[in-house]
Amino acid sequence: MRIIPVDMKTLLNQFSVIICAYTEKRWEDLNEAVASLRVQTMPPKEIILAIDHNPALFKRAVIQFPDLTVVENSQVRGLSGARNSGIGATHGNVIAFMDEDAVASPEWIELLDEGFSSPGVMGVGGAILPWWMTDQPGWFPEEFYWVIGCTYRGMPESTSPVRNLIGCNMAFRTEIFHKAGGFRSEIGRIGTYPTGCEETELCIRARQIHTDGVFVYEPRAFVRHRVPESRTTWKYFTNRCYAEGLSKALVSRMVGAQDGLASERTYTFKTLPRGVFRAITNALFRQKWTDLGKAAAIVVGLLFTTAGYIIGRIKFIRQKTSLNPVNNYSLDQA
């Protein structure tokens, strides 16, 4: 493991890493996540734990981690509010996010930092590798690893510009939040309810403001994300796909369908058909019969996601729900 000398660290970005947590059931996971940040080859300036409306967990974290900054979610309950509350406590010029049930590779921050070499880079994200807590279902296709919050087939395999970053492994220049605002509370996970896309909406919004800015995907900067048995069922798979469709409908309403569905069009019309063809070919010519399940899962996943999107569009048109203002943050830091 390569440790960056202290005199070199002063020339690099200063990372504030935020981990959000909402339940004591993941206490051991949270401890491992923090431990992985303590052994980084490029140590973070600070680690911030944002506790989402759980007083008991907040008190426990304050006692367990006296050297960290522990804050409570001062906004509405949910991941977006917790992240925004964490942002308000940061002092670094780069803010990184990792889930409490993930573990960062030792060079995670160092490799993310390399991605900011160009001033036009607004944010950098890395690979999220599934860490199965039980046997991986034979029917679960890699094209739908986003269902479990991980890097999915169809994403770049080398350092490349991307439309948006993924929440479990992403870092932004702090100034982006001051100019574009924070995460919207209308979208994003609340407890175990499987919604998402809050980081997608933020990245699109930031690019609409900074038209010459880019987000970069750096697969070498990886984290491992736990996948519990509860997320390996058909019920969770279909529920998550449907919820994703609802979230995409709301994102499209916020930022426009052209930007909101740009990546999804390529994914739907290129990545998924290739996945079905690959699975059927493997079954017919390599006798990998479980791949027929993967082909079926791709079709079912697309149908549920599309249904969620259509119903979401109809719902929002009928309700004409007004959007809350985006949270902004002062540049004055302590």
C-alpha positions in Angstrom: 0.0 0.0 0.0 1.4 3.4 -1.1 1.1 6.2 1.5 1.2 9.7 0.1 3.9 11.9 1.9 2.5 14.7 4.0 4.2 17.4 1.9 2.5 16.0 -1.2 -1.0 15.9 0.4 -1.0 19.6 0.8 -1.0 20.0 -3.0 -4.0 17.7 -3.4 -7.7 18.2 -2.9 -9.1 18.0 0.6 -11.8 15.4 0.8 -14.8 15.5 3.2 -16.4 12.1 3.2 -20.1 11.8 4.1 -21.7 8.5 5.2 -25.4 8.5 5.9 -27.1 6.1 8.2 -30.6 5.6 9.4 -30.8 2.3 11.3 -28.9 0.5 14.1 -29.3 -2.8 12.3 -26.4 -1.8 10.1 -24.1 -0.8 13.0 -21.4 -3.3 12.3 -21.5 -2.3 8.6 -21.1 1.3 9.6 -18.1 0.5 11.7 -16.4 -1.4 8.8 -17.2 1.5 6.4 -15.5 4.0 8.7 -12.6 1.6 9.3 -12.0 1.5 5.5 -11.7 5.3 5.4 -9.2 5.3 8.2 -6.7 3.3 6.1 -6.8 5.3 2.9 -3.5 6.0 1.1 -4.8 9.6 0.9 -6.6 10.2 4.2 -9.7 12.4 4.1 -9.7 15.8 5.7 -12.8 14.7 7.7 -15.4 12.0 8.0 -18.9 13.1 8.6 -21.7 10.8 9.7 -25.2 12.1 8.9 -27.8 10.3 10.9 -31.3 10.3 9.4 -33.9 10.9 12.2 -32.8 8.3 14.6 -31.9 9.8 18.0 -30.6 6.5 19.5 -28.3 5.9 16.5 -27.1 9.5 16.7 -26.2 9.2 20.4 -24.4 5.9 19.8 -22.4 7.3 16.9 -21.3 10.3 18.9 -20.0 8.0 21.6 -18.4 5.5 19.3 -16.8 8.0 16.9 -15.6 11.0 19.0 -13.0 12.0 16.3 -15.6 12.2 13.6 -18.2 14.8 12.9 -21.7 13.4 13.6 -24.7 15.4 12.6 -28.4 14.8 12.6 -30.6 15.2 9.5 -32.1 18.7 10.0 -34.3 18.4 6.9 -37.1 16.1 6.0 -36.5 12.4 6.6 -34.7 10.6 3.8 -31.3 10.1 2.1 -31.4 13.4 0.3 -32.0 15.4 3.5 -29.3 13.5 5.4 -26.8 14.2 2.6 -27.7 17.8 2.6 -27.3 18.0 6.3 -23.9 16.4 6.0 -22.9 18.9 3.2 -23.6 21.7 5.6 -20.9 20.4 8.0 -18.1 20.0 5.5 -14.9 22.0 5.2 -13.1 20.3 2.3 -13.1 21.5 -1.3 -14.3 18.0 -2.5 -17.2 16.2 -0.9 -17.4 12.4 -1.4 -20.3 10.1 -0.5 -20.3 6.4 0.4 -23.0 4.2 1.9 -22.8 2.8 5.4 -23.0 -0.8 4.1 -20.1 -0.3 1.7 -16.3 -0.7 2.2 -13.8 1.5 0.3 -10.7 0.1 -1.4 -7.5 1.5 0.2 -6.8 3.8 -2.8 -10.3 5.0 -3.2 -9.8 8.6 -2.4 -6.5 8.8 -4.1 -7.9 7.5 -7.4 -11.0 9.8 -7.1 -8.6 12.7 -6.6 -6.7 11.9 -9.8 -10.0 12.3 -11.7 -10.1 16.0 -10.7 -6.9 16.8 -12.5 -8.9 18.9 -15.0 -10.7 22.0 -13.7 -13.7 21.2 -15.9 -14.4 18.0 -13.9 -17.3 18.7 -11.6 -17.4 15.2 -10.0 -15.8 11.8 -10.1 -17.4 8.4 -9.3 -16.0 4.9 -9.2 -17.1 1.3 -9.5 -19.5 -0.3 -7.0 -18.9 -4.0 -6.8 -21.6 -6.3 -5.3 -20.6 -8.0 -2.1 -23.2 -10.8 -1.9 -24.1 -11.9 1.6 -25.6 -15.0 0.2 -25.3 -16.9 -3.0 -25.9 -14.8 -6.1 -29.1 -15.8 -7.8 -28.4 -17.4 -11.2 -31.2 -15.4 -12.8 -29.9 -12.0 -11.7 -28.5 -10.2 -14.8 -25.5 -7.8 -14.6 -27.5 -5.4 -16.7 -29.7 -4.8 -13.7 -27.0 -4.5 -11.0 -28.3 -1.0 -10.5 -31.2 -2.6 -8.7 -28.8 -3.5 -5.9 -27.0 -0.1 -6.1 -24.0 -1.4 -8.0 -22.1 -0.8 -11.3 -24.1 -2.5 -14.1 -23.2 -3.9 -17.5 -23.4 -1.1 -20.0 -21.3 1.3 -18.0 -17.8 2.2 -19.2 -15.0 -0.2 -18.5 -12.3 2.5 -18.4 -12.1 6.1 -17.3 -14.8 7.9 -19.2 -17.2 10.9 -19.0 -20.7 10.0 -17.8 -24.0 11.8 -17.4 -24.3 11.1 -13.7 -22.6 9.4 -10.8 -24.0 6.7 -8.5 -24.7 7.5 -4.9 -22.6 4.8 -3.1 -19.4 6.0 -4.7 -19.3 9.6 -5.9 -17.4 12.9 -5.2 -18.2 16.5 -6.2 -16.3 19.7 -6.0 -17.9 21.6 -3.1 -18.6 24.6 -5.2 -21.1 22.6 -7.2 -23.4 22.5 -4.3 -23.1 26.2 -3.6 -24.0 27.0 -7.3 -26.4 24.2 -8.2 -27.9 23.5 -4.8 -28.2 20.2 -2.9 -30.2 17.0 -3.3 -33.9 17.4 -3.8 -36.1 16.0 -1.0 -38.9 14.9 -3.4 -36.7 12.0 -4.7 -34.3 9.6 -3.1 -34.5 6.7 -0.7 -36.5 7.0 2.5 -35.6 4.1 4.9 -35.9 0.9 3.0 -38.3 2.2 0.3 -36.4 1.5 -2.9 -36.6 4.8 -4.7 -33.6 6.7 -6.1 -32.3 9.0 -8.8 -31.5 12.0 -6.5 -27.9 12.0 -7.6 -29.0 11.7 -11.3 -31.2 14.8 -11.0 -28.4 16.7 -9.2 -25.8 15.8 -11.9 -28.1 16.8 -14.7 -29.0 20.0 -13.0 -25.3 20.8 -12.4 -24.5 20.2 -16.1 -27.4 22.4 -17.2 -25.8 25.2 -15.2 -22.2 24.4 -16.1 -22.6 23.4 -19.7 -18.8 22.9 -20.2 -18.4 20.8 -17.1 -18.2 17.0 -17.0 -18.6 14.1 -14.6 -16.0 11.3 -14.8 -16.3 7.6 -14.1 -13.1 6.1 -12.8 -13.6 2.3 -12.3 -10.3 1.8 -10.5 -11.7 3.8 -7.5 -14.0 1.0 -6.3 -16.0 0.2 -3.2 -17.7 -3.1 -2.3 -21.4 -2.8 -1.5 -23.2 -5.4 0.6 -26.1 -7.2 -1.0 -28.2 -8.8 1.7 -30.5 -11.8 1.0 -33.5 -9.5 1.1 -32.4 -7.9 -2.2 -32.0 -11.1 -4.1 -35.7 -11.9 -4.5 -38.0 -11.4 -7.4 -40.2 -9.3 -5.2 -37.4 -6.8 -4.4 -36.2 -6.9 -8.0 -39.6 -5.9 -9.5 -40.4 -3.4 -6.7 -37.1 -1.7 -7.3 -37.6 -1.6 -11.0 -41.1 -0.1 -10.6 -39.8 2.5 -8.1 -37.0 3.4 -10.5 -39.6 4.1 -13.2 -41.5 6.4 -10.9 -38.2 8.2 -10.0 -37.3 8.6 -13.6 -40.7 10.2 -14.3 -40.1 12.8 -11.6 -36.5 13.5 -12.7 -37.8 14.0 -16.3 -40.3 16.5 -14.9 -37.6 18.4 -13.0 -34.9 18.5 -15.7 -36.7 17.7 -18.9 -37.2 14.4 -20.7 -34.3 15.1 -23.2 -31.7 15.2 -20.5 -33.5 13.0 -18.0 -33.7 10.0 -20.3 -30.6 10.5 -22.5 -28.6 7.6 -21.0 -31.7 5.4 -20.6 -32.4 5.4 -24.3 -29.0 3.8 -25.1 -29.4 1.4 -22.2 -32.9 0.3 -23.3 -32.2 0.0 -27.0 -28.7 -1.3 -27.0 -27.5 -2.7 -23.6 -30.7 -4.7 -22.8 -31.2 -6.3 -26.2 -27.5 -7.4 -26.2 -28.1 -8.8 -22.7 -31.1 -10.9 -23.8 -29.2 -12.1 -26.9 -26.1 -13.0 -24.8 -28.2 -14.9 -22.2 -30.1 -16.9 -24.8 -27.0 -17.7 -26.8 -25.2 -19.0 -23.6 -28.2 -21.2 -22.8 -28.5 -22.7 -26.3 -24.9 -23.1 -27.2 -23.1 -23.4 -23.8 -25.9 -25.2 -21.9 -25.9 -22.4 -19.3 -29.6 -22.9 -18.7 -29.8 -20.4 -15.8 -29.1 -17.7 -18.3 -32.6 -18.1 -19.6 -33.6 -16.7 -16.2 -31.4 -13.7 -16.9 -33.1 -13.1 -20.2 -36.5 -13.3 -18.6 -35.3 -11.0 -15.8 -34.1 -8.4 -18.3 -37.5 -8.4 -20.0 -39.5 -8.3 -16.7 -37.2 -5.6 -15.3 -37.7 -3.4 -18.4 -41.5 -3.9 -18.2 -41.8 -3.0 -14.6 -39.5 0.0 -15.0 -41.5 1.2 -18.0 -44.7 0.7 -16.2 -43.4 2.8 -13.2 -42.4 5.5 -15.6 -45.7 5.7 -17.4 -47.7 5.6 -14.2 -45.4 8.2 -12.7 -45.9 10.6 -15.7 -49.7 10.2 -15.5 -49.6 10.7 -11.7 -47.5 13.9 -11.9 -49.6 15.3 -14.7 -52.8 14.8 -12.8 -51.5 16.1 -9.5 -49.4 18.9 -10.9 -47.3 18.7 -7.8 -45.3 21.8 -7.1 -41.5 21.3 -6.7 -39.7 22.4 -3.5 -36.9 24.9 -3.9 -33.4 23.5 -4.2 -31.3 23.8 -1.0 -28.3 26.1 -1.4 -25.3 26.5 0.9 -23.2 29.4 1.9 -19.6 29.5 0.7 -18.6 30.7 4.1 -17.1 27.7 5.8 -15.7 27.5 9.4 
